[in-house]
Amino acid sequence: MRRAATLLAVLLAAPALAGDVVELTSGRVLEGQIVREEKGWIGLETSEGVLWIQPEEIKLVRRAAKPKPAPAKDGEADGGTGKGTDAGGSEDGGRTGTGDKPGTSGEAKPGPAPQGADAAQPDADAVEIARMIEALGAHDRTRRVAAADWIASTWPRWKTALEAALATENPDVRLEAVRILDREELAEAHELLVKPLSDRSVAVRVAALRVVRHRGHQQYEPQALDAMRSAQATAVRYEAIRTLEDIGTAACLPDVLAAWVREEDPDVRRRYRRVLQRILGDTLGDDEDAWRQAVDDVRTGRREVADRRKRR
């Protein structure tokens, strides 16, 4: 893909960390250190940061040779026999999870993980989360897209990473994190929109409202209505009106009508009227009395709102 090829070209332009080698279907070769593998993806750490490579872009992976462990000292368990039940081993010699083939007994085989080993996992995840946040805030757009693709493609494994990105002090990272919520893979993660909808960044709030209307999250109608009424930033108010046009229900009609009546700017008045038209399924022009009657009829049950399908 053109996007992946561009990303790889950027990273190849700088010195890479020696170690693992990933050969791509395009013929390019990347060197670095593989720090993560998940669902076919590879996270390769280079001098420019971590690059997440999609499975379809990978032709061959050559890993750096790992040093052999030192020979066991006298008195230590010989894990290469394939038998025995010492203090740290099992009857199968600890082969489970090693990936070694039978008969390759030149190296000591590890026994079961000692108690407390799981406690190291959160630290490893914290390192990976930091890498993702750094990539989401990178100046290079291709790195941001690659990180976002990684999170979406492995969802919900890295939900914690997205939550951390939404809580970071960097507004650029928060913005990229909100945009990830607009992906189909995260359609059920709508609860993560609560904070972005009240974010102190105008761009983040606008992006969150856009996700609400794109994904048809009608449960956030009250937040969109509040933004329409109180947002000082024009961009937020306009996006809130547009969101209500897509997901608004009868509940927002009185406020939209009142805002339309008060508004003097012809362009903004048209925006409000589109909301009324979409919900009521009628075109009443600039006749304020007619619109009031229509809204009142809905309130009293004499009229039903239009049967509208969600955008998505």
MOJO-V224234 format. One record per pair of residues at least 24 apart in sequence whose C-alpha atoms are under 10 Angstrom apart, sorted by sequence separation. I is the first residue (numbers start at 1). J is the second residue. D is the distance in whole Angstrom. If there is no record, write none. Layout:
BEGIN
i->I j->J d->D
i->I j->J d->D
END
This chain:
BEGIN
i->1 j->25 d->10
i->20 j->44 d->8
i->80 j->104 d->8
i->81 j->105 d->7
i->87 j->111 d->9
i->88 j->112 d->7
i->89 j->113 d->9
i->175 j->199 d->10
i->187 j->211 d->10
i->193 j->217 d->10
i->220 j->244 d->10
i->224 j->248 d->9
i->252 j->276 d->9
i->280 j->304 d->8
i->281 j->305 d->7
i->282 j->306 d->8
i->1 j->26 d->9
i->20 j->45 d->10
i->80 j->105 d->5
i->81 j->106 d->9
i->86 j->111 d->9
i->87 j->112 d->10
i->88 j->113 d->8
i->174 j->199 d->9
i->179 j->204 d->9
i->182 j->207 d->9
i->190 j->215 d->9
i->198 j->223 d->9
i->218 j->243 d->9
i->221 j->246 d->10
i->261 j->286 d->10
i->279 j->304 d->9
i->280 j->305 d->5
i->281 j->306 d->5
i->19 j->45 d->10
i->79 j->105 d->8
i->80 j->106 d->7
i->81 j->107 d->10
i->82 j->108 d->10
i->85 j->111 d->10
i->88 j->114 d->8
i->132 j->158 d->10
i->151 j->177 d->10
i->166 j->192 d->8
i->175 j->201 d->9
i->178 j->204 d->7
i->181 j->207 d->10
i->182 j->208 d->9
i->194 j->220 d->9
i->197 j->223 d->7
i->210 j->236 d->10
i->213 j->239 d->9
i->217 j->243 d->10
i->218 j->244 d->9
i->221 j->247 d->7
i->222 j->248 d->9
i->225 j->251 d->10
i->226 j->252 d->10
i->229 j->255 d->8
i->245 j->271 d->9
i->249 j->275 d->10
i->250 j->276 d->9
i->253 j->279 d->8
i->260 j->286 d->10
i->279 j->305 d->6
i->280 j->306 d->5
i->281 j->307 d->8
i->17 j->44 d->10
i->19 j->46 d->10
i->34 j->61 d->10
i->78 j->105 d->10
i->79 j->106 d->10
i->80 j->107 d->6
i->81 j->108 d->9
i->82 j->109 d->9
i->159 j->186 d->10
i->166 j->193 d->9
i->174 j->201 d->9
i->175 j->202 d->10
i->177 j->204 d->9
i->178 j->205 d->9
i->181 j->208 d->8
i->188 j->215 d->10
i->190 j->217 d->7
i->193 j->220 d->9
i->197 j->224 d->8
i->206 j->233 d->10
i->209 j->236 d->8
i->213 j->240 d->9
i->216 j->243 d->9
i->220 j->247 d->9
i->221 j->248 d->6
i->225 j->252 d->7
i->228 j->255 d->9
i->229 j->256 d->9
i->241 j->268 d->9
i->245 j->272 d->8
i->248 j->275 d->8
i->249 j->276 d->10
i->252 j->279 d->9
i->253 j->280 d->9
i->261 j->288 d->7
i->278 j->305 d->9
i->279 j->306 d->6
i->280 j->307 d->9
i->281 j->308 d->9
i->17 j->45 d->8
i->18 j->46 d->9
i->79 j->107 d->8
i->80 j->108 d->5
i->81 j->109 d->9
i->133 j->161 d->7
i->137 j->165 d->9
i->148 j->176 d->8
i->152 j->180 d->7
i->167 j->195 d->8
i->171 j->199 d->9
i->175 j->203 d->7
i->176 j->204 d->9
i->178 j->206 d->10
i->179 j->207 d->7
i->182 j->210 d->8
i->183 j->211 d->9
i->187 j->215 d->7
i->208 j->236 d->10
i->209 j->237 d->10
i->212 j->240 d->10
i->218 j->246 d->9
i->219 j->247 d->9
i->220 j->248 d->9
i->221 j->249 d->8
i->224 j->252 d->10
i->225 j->253 d->10
i->228 j->256 d->9
i->244 j->272 d->9
i->245 j->273 d->9
i->246 j->274 d->10
i->247 j->275 d->9
i->248 j->276 d->9
i->260 j->288 d->9
i->277 j->305 d->10
i->278 j->306 d->7
i->279 j->307 d->8
i->280 j->308 d->10
i->16 j->45 d->9
i->17 j->46 d->5
i->18 j->47 d->10
i->24 j->53 d->9
i->29 j->58 d->10
i->34 j->63 d->8
i->78 j->107 d->9
i->79 j->108 d->5
i->80 j->109 d->6
i->129 j->158 d->8
i->132 j->161 d->7
i->133 j->162 d->8
i->136 j->165 d->8
i->144 j->173 d->9
i->147 j->176 d->10
i->148 j->177 d->8
i->151 j->180 d->8
i->152 j->181 d->9
i->156 j->185 d->9
i->163 j->192 d->7
i->166 j->195 d->8
i->167 j->196 d->9
i->171 j->200 d->9
i->172 j->201 d->9
i->174 j->203 d->9
i->175 j->204 d->5
i->178 j->207 d->7
i->179 j->208 d->8
i->182 j->211 d->5
i->186 j->215 d->10
i->187 j->216 d->10
i->188 j->217 d->10
i->190 j->219 d->9
i->191 j->220 d->10
i->194 j->223 d->9
i->198 j->227 d->9
i->202 j->231 d->10
i->206 j->235 d->7
i->207 j->236 d->9
i->210 j->239 d->7
i->213 j->242 d->8
i->214 j->243 d->8
i->217 j->246 d->10
i->218 j->247 d->5
i->219 j->248 d->10
i->222 j->251 d->9
i->226 j->255 d->10
i->242 j->271 d->7
i->245 j->274 d->7
i->246 j->275 d->8
i->249 j->278 d->10
i->250 j->279 d->7
i->276 j->305 d->10
i->277 j->306 d->9
i->278 j->307 d->9
i->279 j->308 d->8
i->16 j->46 d->5
i->17 j->47 d->6
i->24 j->54 d->10
i->27 j->57 d->10
i->28 j->58 d->10
i->29 j->59 d->10
i->33 j->63 d->9
i->34 j->64 d->10
i->78 j->108 d->7
i->79 j->109 d->5
i->80 j->110 d->9
i->128 j->158 d->9
i->129 j->159 d->10
i->131 j->161 d->9
i->132 j->162 d->9
i->153 j->183 d->10
i->155 j->185 d->7
i->156 j->186 d->8
i->159 j->189 d->9
i->162 j->192 d->9
i->166 j->196 d->7
i->171 j->201 d->7
i->174 j->204 d->7
i->175 j->205 d->9
i->177 j->207 d->10
i->178 j->208 d->6
i->181 j->211 d->7
i->182 j->212 d->8
i->187 j->217 d->9
i->190 j->220 d->9
i->197 j->227 d->9
i->202 j->232 d->10
i->203 j->233 d->10
i->205 j->235 d->9
i->206 j->236 d->5
i->209 j->239 d->7
i->210 j->240 d->8
i->213 j->243 d->5
i->216 j->246 d->8
i->217 j->247 d->7
i->218 j->248 d->7
i->221 j->251 d->9
i->222 j->252 d->8
i->225 j->255 d->8
i->229 j->259 d->8
i->238 j->268 d->8
i->241 j->271 d->7
i->242 j->272 d->9
i->244 j->274 d->10
i->245 j->275 d->4
i->248 j->278 d->9
i->249 j->279 d->6
i->250 j->280 d->8
i->258 j->288 d->10
i->261 j->291 d->10
i->278 j->308 d->8
i->15 j->46 d->8
i->16 j->47 d->5
i->17 j->48 d->9
i->22 j->53 d->9
i->24 j->55 d->10
i->25 j->56 d->8
i->26 j->57 d->7
i->27 j->58 d->10
i->28 j->59 d->10
i->29 j->60 d->9
i->30 j->61 d->10
i->31 j->62 d->9
i->32 j->63 d->10
i->33 j->64 d->8
i->77 j->108 d->9
i->78 j->109 d->8
i->79 j->110 d->7
i->129 j->160 d->8
i->130 j->161 d->8
i->133 j->164 d->8
i->134 j->165 d->9
i->145 j->176 d->9
i->148 j->179 d->9
i->149 j->180 d->8
i->152 j->183 d->7
i->154 j->185 d->9
i->155 j->186 d->7
i->171 j->202 d->10
i->172 j->203 d->9
i->173 j->204 d->10
i->175 j->206 d->9
i->176 j->207 d->9
i->177 j->208 d->10
i->178 j->209 d->10
i->179 j->210 d->9
i->180 j->211 d->9
i->181 j->212 d->9
i->182 j->213 d->10
i->183 j->214 d->10
i->184 j->215 d->8
i->202 j->233 d->7
i->205 j->236 d->7
i->206 j->237 d->9
i->208 j->239 d->10
i->209 j->240 d->6
i->212 j->243 d->7
i->213 j->244 d->8
i->216 j->247 d->6
i->218 j->249 d->8
i->221 j->252 d->8
i->225 j->256 d->8
i->228 j->259 d->9
i->237 j->268 d->10
i->241 j->272 d->7
i->244 j->275 d->6
i->245 j->276 d->8
i->247 j->278 d->10
i->248 j->279 d->7
i->249 j->280 d->9
i->257 j->288 d->9
i->261 j->292 d->10
i->14 j->46 d->9
i->15 j->47 d->6
i->16 j->48 d->8
i->24 j->56 d->9
i->25 j->57 d->6
i->26 j->58 d->9
i->27 j->59 d->8
i->29 j->61 d->10
i->31 j->63 d->10
i->32 j->64 d->9
i->77 j->109 d->10
i->78 j->110 d->10
i->79 j->111 d->8
i->129 j->161 d->5
i->132 j->164 d->10
i->133 j->165 d->6
i->144 j->176 d->8
i->148 j->180 d->6
i->152 j->184 d->9
i->153 j->185 d->7
i->167 j->199 d->10
i->171 j->203 d->8
i->172 j->204 d->8
i->175 j->207 d->7
i->178 j->210 d->10
i->179 j->211 d->7
i->182 j->214 d->7
i->183 j->215 d->9
i->202 j->234 d->9
i->203 j->235 d->8
i->204 j->236 d->9
i->206 j->238 d->9
i->207 j->239 d->9
i->208 j->240 d->10
i->209 j->241 d->10
i->210 j->242 d->9
i->211 j->243 d->9
i->212 j->244 d->10
i->213 j->245 d->9
i->214 j->246 d->8
i->215 j->247 d->10
i->216 j->248 d->10
i->241 j->273 d->10
i->242 j->274 d->9
i->243 j->275 d->9
i->244 j->276 d->9
i->245 j->277 d->9
i->246 j->278 d->8
i->247 j->279 d->9
i->14 j->47 d->7
i->15 j->48 d->8
i->16 j->49 d->10
i->24 j->57 d->5
i->25 j->58 d->6
i->26 j->59 d->9
i->31 j->64 d->10
i->125 j->158 d->9
i->128 j->161 d->8
i->129 j->162 d->8
i->132 j->165 d->8
i->133 j->166 d->9
i->137 j->170 d->8
i->139 j->172 d->10
i->144 j->177 d->10
i->147 j->180 d->10
i->148 j->181 d->10
i->152 j->185 d->6
i->153 j->186 d->10
i->156 j->189 d->9
i->159 j->192 d->10
i->166 j->199 d->10
i->171 j->204 d->7
i->174 j->207 d->10
i->175 j->208 d->9
i->178 j->211 d->8
i->182 j->215 d->7
i->202 j->235 d->8
i->203 j->236 d->8
i->206 j->239 d->6
i->209 j->242 d->9
i->210 j->243 d->7
i->213 j->246 d->6
i->214 j->247 d->9
i->238 j->271 d->8
i->241 j->274 d->9
i->242 j->275 d->8
i->245 j->278 d->6
i->246 j->279 d->9
i->12 j->46 d->9
i->14 j->48 d->7
i->23 j->57 d->9
i->24 j->58 d->5
i->25 j->59 d->5
i->77 j->111 d->10
i->126 j->160 d->9
i->129 j->163 d->10
i->130 j->164 d->9
i->136 j->170 d->10
i->137 j->171 d->9
i->138 j->172 d->9
i->149 j->183 d->10
i->151 j->185 d->10
i->152 j->186 d->7
i->155 j->189 d->10
i->181 j->215 d->9
i->202 j->236 d->7
i->205 j->239 d->9
i->206 j->240 d->8
i->209 j->243 d->7
i->212 j->246 d->9
i->213 j->247 d->6
i->238 j->272 d->10
i->241 j->275 d->7
i->244 j->278 d->9
i->245 j->279 d->7
i->257 j->291 d->8
i->258 j->292 d->9
i->11 j->46 d->8
i->12 j->47 d->10
i->13 j->48 d->10
i->22 j->57 d->10
i->23 j->58 d->6
i->24 j->59 d->5
i->25 j->60 d->8
i->71 j->106 d->9
i->72 j->107 d->9
i->125 j->160 d->9
i->126 j->161 d->9
i->129 j->164 d->8
i->130 j->165 d->9
i->133 j->168 d->8
i->137 j->172 d->6
i->138 j->173 d->9
i->145 j->180 d->9
i->148 j->183 d->10
i->151 j->186 d->10
i->205 j->240 d->10
i->209 j->244 d->10
i->212 j->247 d->8
i->213 j->248 d->9
i->244 j->279 d->9
i->257 j->292 d->7
i->11 j->47 d->8
i->12 j->48 d->9
i->22 j->58 d->7
i->23 j->59 d->6
i->24 j->60 d->7
i->71 j->107 d->8
i->72 j->108 d->8
i->125 j->161 d->9
i->129 j->165 d->8
i->134 j->170 d->10
i->136 j->172 d->8
i->137 j->173 d->5
i->11 j->48 d->6
i->22 j->59 d->8
i->23 j->60 d->5
i->24 j->61 d->9
i->69 j->106 d->10
i->70 j->107 d->9
i->71 j->108 d->8
i->133 j->170 d->9
i->136 j->173 d->5
i->137 j->174 d->9
i->10 j->48 d->9
i->11 j->49 d->9
i->22 j->60 d->6
i->23 j->61 d->6
i->68 j->106 d->9
i->69 j->107 d->7
i->70 j->108 d->9
i->126 j->164 d->10
i->135 j->173 d->9
i->136 j->174 d->9
i->137 j->175 d->9
i->166 j->204 d->10
i->253 j->291 d->10
i->254 j->292 d->9
i->257 j->295 d->8
i->11 j->50 d->10
i->21 j->60 d->8
i->22 j->61 d->5
i->23 j->62 d->8
i->68 j->107 d->7
i->69 j->108 d->8
i->134 j->173 d->8
i->136 j->175 d->9
i->137 j->176 d->8
i->197 j->236 d->10
i->253 j->292 d->10
i->11 j->51 d->8
i->21 j->61 d->6
i->22 j->62 d->6
i->68 j->108 d->9
i->133 j->173 d->7
i->136 j->176 d->6
i->137 j->177 d->10
i->20 j->61 d->8
i->21 j->62 d->5
i->22 j->63 d->8
i->132 j->173 d->10
i->133 j->174 d->9
i->136 j->177 d->8
i->253 j->294 d->10
i->254 j->295 d->7
i->20 j->62 d->6
i->21 j->63 d->6
i->253 j->295 d->6
i->254 j->296 d->8
i->8 j->51 d->8
i->19 j->62 d->9
i->20 j->63 d->4
i->21 j->64 d->8
i->133 j->176 d->10
i->253 j->296 d->9
i->7 j->51 d->8
i->19 j->63 d->7
i->20 j->64 d->5
i->133 j->177 d->9
i->228 j->272 d->10
i->7 j->52 d->10
i->8 j->53 d->9
i->19 j->64 d->5
i->20 j->65 d->9
i->250 j->295 d->8
i->253 j->298 d->9
i->254 j->299 d->9
i->7 j->53 d->10
i->18 j->64 d->9
i->19 j->65 d->8
i->253 j->299 d->9
i->19 j->66 d->10
i->251 j->298 d->10
i->4 j->52 d->10
i->250 j->298 d->7
i->251 j->299 d->9
i->4 j->53 d->8
i->250 j->299 d->8
i->4 j->54 d->8
i->5 j->57 d->9
i->4 j->57 d->8
i->250 j->304 d->9
i->1 j->56 d->9
i->250 j->305 d->7
i->1 j->57 d->8
i->249 j->305 d->8
i->250 j->306 d->10
i->249 j->306 d->9
i->249 j->308 d->10
i->248 j->308 d->10
i->247 j->308 d->9
i->246 j->308 d->9
i->247 j->309 d->9
i->248 j->310 d->10
i->246 j->309 d->9
i->247 j->310 d->7
i->246 j->310 d->7
i->247 j->311 d->8
i->246 j->311 d->7
i->246 j->312 d->10
i->50 j->128 d->9
i->51 j->131 d->10
i->52 j->132 d->10
i->50 j->131 d->7
i->51 j->132 d->10
i->49 j->131 d->8
i->50 j->132 d->8
i->49 j->132 d->10
i->52 j->135 d->10
i->50 j->134 d->9
i->51 j->135 d->9
i->43 j->128 d->10
i->49 j->134 d->8
i->50 j->135 d->7
i->45 j->131 d->9
i->49 j->135 d->7
i->48 j->135 d->10
i->43 j->131 d->10
i->35 j->124 d->10
i->49 j->138 d->9
i->48 j->138 d->10
i->51 j->142 d->9
i->52 j->143 d->8
i->35 j->127 d->10
i->36 j->128 d->8
i->51 j->143 d->7
i->54 j->146 d->9
i->218 j->310 d->9
i->35 j->128 d->8
i->50 j->143 d->8
i->51 j->144 d->10
i->52 j->145 d->10
i->53 j->146 d->7
i->216 j->309 d->9
i->217 j->310 d->9
i->49 j->143 d->9
i->52 j->146 d->6
i->53 j->147 d->9
i->216 j->310 d->6
i->217 j->311 d->10
i->48 j->143 d->10
i->51 j->146 d->7
i->52 j->147 d->6
i->54 j->149 d->9
i->215 j->310 d->8
i->216 j->311 d->6
i->217 j->312 d->10
i->50 j->146 d->10
i->51 j->147 d->8
i->52 j->148 d->9
i->53 j->149 d->9
i->54 j->150 d->8
i->214 j->310 d->9
i->215 j->311 d->7
i->216 j->312 d->6
i->50 j->147 d->9
i->52 j->149 d->8
i->53 j->150 d->8
i->213 j->310 d->9
i->214 j->311 d->6
i->215 j->312 d->6
i->52 j->150 d->6
i->213 j->311 d->7
i->214 j->312 d->6
i->51 j->150 d->10
i->52 j->151 d->10
i->54 j->153 d->9
i->213 j->312 d->9
i->43 j->147 d->10
i->43 j->150 d->9
i->42 j->150 d->9
i->41 j->150 d->8
i->39 j->150 d->10
i->38 j->150 d->9
i->41 j->153 d->9
i->40 j->153 d->10
i->41 j->154 d->9
i->39 j->153 d->8
i->40 j->154 d->10
i->38 j->153 d->9
i->39 j->154 d->7
i->38 j->154 d->7
i->38 j->157 d->9
i->184 j->312 d->10
i->10 j->140 d->9
i->10 j->142 d->9
i->11 j->143 d->10
i->7 j->140 d->9
i->10 j->143 d->10
i->7 j->141 d->9
i->8 j->142 d->9
i->7 j->142 d->5
i->8 j->143 d->10
i->6 j->142 d->7
i->7 j->143 d->7
i->5 j->142 d->10
i->3 j->141 d->10
i->4 j->142 d->8
i->7 j->145 d->9
i->3 j->142 d->7
i->4 j->143 d->10
i->7 j->146 d->8
i->4 j->145 d->10
i->3 j->145 d->9
i->4 j->146 d->8
i->3 j->146 d->9
END
